[in-house]
């Protein structure tokens, strides 16, 4: 059983982490036959429970064309507790046949958070840390991931950039 939860306040960072994880899980497999994706942000209120049930059915169905299927359920924070009932039920006894990835941009209901924790979900938070020292390391990691090498002189200016980023990020998240 493999369950992943990618969370954060910036949809672009969540999407980038999701893209990397899906590529890692599918590997050389055929994306068309191994990948299934559902987005609750694009779903009307009356259809959310049905979309969640479809995703749960997908993750419970073994792949005919490869090792494991990858089923993505985006924006689970957009659904109510009742609409996520089939997901929470699934997480009580998850299948080890496939991978399930859920994403959220906002706070989840306690029942959903508890179900993910009980299922042993691997959690990826894409939000930058709030402590200044941790933020420096976060930026350093992001520069490295992007293939950028920062010289000592430029690194002196990153603290100013970090402060501006922290303010911009806070304002963005409040909108």
WOWO-V475817 format. One record per pair of residues at least 24 apart in sequence whose ideal C-beta (glycine too) atoms are under 10 Angstrom apart, sorted by the first residue. I is the first residue (numbers start at 1). J is the second residue. Records with the same first field share a line. If there is no record, write none. Layout:
# WOWO-V475817
I->J + J
This chain:
# WOWO-V475817
1->59 + 91 + 93 + 94 + 95 + 96 + 97 + 98 + 99 + 100 + 119 + 120 + 121
2->59 + 68 + 70 + 94 + 95 + 96 + 97 + 98 + 99 + 100 + 101 + 119 + 120 + 121 + 122
3->59 + 90 + 91 + 94 + 95 + 98 + 99 + 100 + 101 + 102 + 115 + 116 + 119 + 120 + 121 + 122 + 123
4->70 + 72 + 99 + 100 + 101 + 102 + 103 + 116 + 121 + 122 + 123 + 124
5->76 + 100 + 101 + 102 + 103 + 104 + 108 + 112 + 113 + 116 + 117 + 119 + 121 + 122 + 123 + 124 + 125
6->72 + 74 + 101 + 102 + 103 + 104 + 105 + 121 + 122 + 123 + 124 + 125 + 126
7->76 + 77 + 102 + 103 + 104 + 105 + 106 + 107 + 108 + 113 + 116 + 123 + 124 + 125 + 126 + 127
8->103 + 104 + 105 + 106 + 124 + 125 + 126 + 127 + 128 + 173
9->105 + 106 + 125 + 126 + 127 + 128 + 169 + 170 + 172 + 173 + 174
10->105 + 126 + 127 + 128 + 169 + 172 + 173
11->41 + 74 + 75 + 103 + 105 + 126
12->126
13->105 + 124 + 125 + 126 + 127 + 128 + 142
14->74 + 75 + 103 + 104 + 105 + 124 + 125 + 126 + 127
15->74 + 103 + 126
16->126 + 145
17->101 + 103 + 124 + 125 + 126
18->72 + 74 + 101 + 102 + 103 + 124 + 126
20->124 + 145
21->70 + 72 + 99 + 101 + 103 + 122 + 124
22->70 + 72 + 99 + 101
23->70
24->70 + 99
25->67 + 68 + 69 + 70 + 98 + 99 + 101
26->66 + 67 + 68 + 69 + 70 + 99
27->66 + 67
28->66
29->63 + 65 + 66 + 67 + 68 + 69 + 70
30->63 + 65 + 66
31->70
32->65
33->63 + 64 + 65 + 66 + 69
34->63 + 65 + 66 + 67 + 68 + 69 + 70 + 71 + 98 + 99
35->66 + 69 + 70 + 71 + 72 + 99
36->61 + 63 + 69 + 70 + 71 + 72 + 73 + 98
37->70 + 71 + 72 + 73 + 74 + 101
38->71 + 72 + 73 + 74 + 75 + 76 + 102
39->72 + 73 + 74 + 75 + 78 + 103
40->73 + 74 + 75 + 76 + 77 + 78 + 79 + 83 + 84 + 102 + 103 + 104
41->74 + 75 + 76 + 77 + 78 + 79 + 103 + 105
42->74 + 75 + 78
43->74 + 75 + 78 + 79 + 83
45->78 + 79 + 80 + 83
46->83
47->83
48->75 + 76 + 78 + 79 + 80 + 82 + 83 + 84
49->79 + 80 + 82 + 83 + 84 + 85 + 86 + 87
50->83 + 86
51->79 + 83
52->76 + 79 + 83 + 84 + 85 + 86 + 87 + 88 + 90 + 102
53->83 + 85 + 86 + 87 + 89 + 90
54->86
55->86 + 87 + 90 + 100 + 102
56->84 + 85 + 86 + 87 + 88 + 89 + 90 + 91 + 94 + 95 + 100
57->86 + 90
58->98 + 100
59->87 + 90 + 94 + 95 + 97 + 98 + 99 + 100 + 101
60->90 + 94 + 95 + 97 + 98 + 100
61->95 + 97 + 98
62->95 + 97 + 98
63->97 + 98
67->97 + 98 + 99
68->95 + 96 + 97 + 98 + 99
69->97 + 98 + 99 + 100
70->98 + 99 + 100 + 101
71->98 + 99 + 100 + 101 + 102
72->99 + 100 + 101 + 102 + 103
73->100 + 101 + 102 + 103 + 104
74->101 + 102 + 103 + 104 + 105
75->102 + 103 + 104 + 105 + 106
76->102 + 103 + 104 + 105 + 106 + 108 + 109 + 112 + 116
77->102 + 103 + 104 + 105 + 106 + 107 + 108 + 109 + 112
78->104 + 105 + 106
79->104 + 108 + 109 + 112
80->109
81->108 + 109 + 110 + 111 + 112
84->108 + 109 + 111 + 112 + 115
85->111 + 112
87->112 + 115 + 116
88->112 + 114 + 115 + 116 + 118 + 119
89->115
90->115 + 119
91->115 + 116 + 117 + 118 + 119 + 120 + 121
92->118 + 119
93->119
94->118 + 119 + 120 + 121
105->173
106->173
127->169 + 173
128->162 + 165 + 166 + 169
129->166
130->166 + 170
132->159 + 162 + 163 + 166
135->159 + 162 + 163 + 165 + 166 + 169
136->162
138->162 + 165
139->165
